[in-house]
């Protein structure tokens, strides 16, 4: 398993959609990605994540593992790798909207009120937000220790 950075952010959109992540009808990122990482196994993409930046903070917009590779620690490895990467960039916080908050909670993310986060997700404008779809806004405060 290899984790490597890619600048081909748009090439990841179909992968994210195939793993059940939401994109608008235009299939474009809401915010300009600043970096993406892919996980490769024998040159096959089995995981990916994409971040944008808001001031000194980072937004994890997408993270996914191929369905046939889930529960193998790939998502956790990718998340830990990118947290360390952001820490080395002197990032202060990572925000995200989680449909699976338990996964992110295991990695130190805390649920916060919507008002405590920047306006970074199209989820917040969706009519189903907190009606039929109840994702959690979460943050990880990065320690410099």
PyMOL commands that set and color helices and strands:
alter all, ss='L'
color gray80, all
select helices_A, chain A and resi 9-18+67-69+74-88+101-105+114-116+122-125
alter helices_A, ss='H'
color red, helices_A
select strands_A, chain A and resi 2-6+35-41+44-54+57-65+93-98+110-111+136-141
alter strands_A, ss='S'
color yellow, strands_A
deselect
rebuild
show_as cartoon
